Amino acid sequence: MNSMKWMPFAILAIVVLVCQTTVVQTLMAIQSIRPQWTIILAVHYGLWGPSPDAAIAAWILGLIVDLQTASPHPIGLYAFSYGLAAWVVLRSRQALFRDHPVTHAIVTLVFAFAVQVIAGLYFWWKHRIPIDVEGLWRPAFLFAGYTALWAPCLHWVLIKLQRWTGLGPMRRRMSYRPESPA
């Protein structure tokens, strides 16, 4: 049974968090829509990590997001959302071409959209306001789409770090061995 390397995860989570709160917040925002790199990291661990550890890693990333955005949502909402979405990715990854950029974009799009819809539905339920379908779906889709645009690039970087993290498609070197005469 494979075990996940937690030190590389911790370092990647810190790097992604620092980038998320600096570069992404200031340079990549389009109006109020920003890509969420923590979702991309959670998707990567969901696609490549060992089963229970990948869900725990996604839950931790969601908790980090909860701690960043504690004012409108309670602690645990994003942790639950990330953990649930990672569990779905873990259960369906055998049917996916995990090392293909289109897969990275689509899985990230679905993951990010689901997280935003869960957060939006909680906000609606908590404040008992009339639900505005366009006000819920449109921002969630824009957020998820912008995050999904970044997914192939960041997954490519994460796959390049596979020797260090232990995650990603392990490529075997093909060696040519001529057959010996019988």
Residue pairs with C-beta under 8 A, 6 or more apart in sequence:
1 50
2 50
2 166
3 50
3 53
4 45
4 49
4 50
4 53
4 54
4 57
4 166
4 167
5 164
5 165
5 166
8 161
8 164
8 165
8 166
9 45
9 57
9 165
12 41
12 158
12 161
12 165
13 38
13 41
13 60
13 61
13 64
16 37
16 38
16 40
16 41
17 38
17 64
17 68
19 37
20 36
20 37
20 38
20 68
21 68
24 34
24 35
24 37
25 34
28 34
28 35
30 146
33 139
33 142
33 143
33 146
34 143
34 146
35 146
35 147
35 149
35 150
36 65
36 112
36 143
36 147
37 147
37 150
37 154
38 61
38 62
38 64
38 65
38 82
39 61
39 82
39 108
39 111
39 112
39 115
39 147
40 108
40 147
40 150
40 151
40 154
40 155
41 61
41 154
41 158
42 57
42 58
42 61
42 62
42 82
42 85
42 86
42 111
43 86
43 89
43 104
43 107
43 108
43 111
43 151
43 155
44 154
44 155
44 158
44 167
45 53
45 54
45 57
45 58
45 61
45 86
45 167
46 54
46 55
46 58
46 85
46 86
46 89
46 90
46 93
46 107
46 111
47 89
47 93
47 96
47 98
47 103
47 104
47 107
48 54
48 98
48 167
48 168
48 169
49 57
49 167
51 90
54 86
54 89
54 90
55 83
55 86
55 87
55 90
56 83
57 86
58 82
58 83
58 85
58 86
59 79
59 80
59 82
59 83
59 86
60 79
61 82
62 78
62 79
62 80
62 81
62 82
62 83
62 115
63 75
63 76
63 78
63 79
65 78
65 79
65 82
66 73
66 74
66 75
66 76
66 77
66 78
66 79
67 75
69 78
72 123
73 119
73 122
73 123
77 118
77 119
77 122
78 115
78 119
80 118
81 114
81 115
81 118
81 119
82 115
84 114
84 118
85 111
85 114
85 115
86 111
88 114
89 107
89 111
96 103
96 107
97 103
98 169
99 159
99 168
99 169
101 151
101 152
101 155
101 156
102 152
104 151
104 152
104 155
105 148
105 149
105 151
105 152
106 148
107 151
108 144
108 147
108 148
108 151
109 144
109 145
109 147
109 148
109 151
110 144
111 144
112 143
112 144
112 147
112 148
113 140
113 141
113 143
113 144
116 139
116 140
116 143
116 144
117 136
117 137
117 140
120 136
120 139
120 140
121 136
124 131
124 136
158 165
158 167
158 168
159 168
159 169
161 168
162 168
162 169
162 170
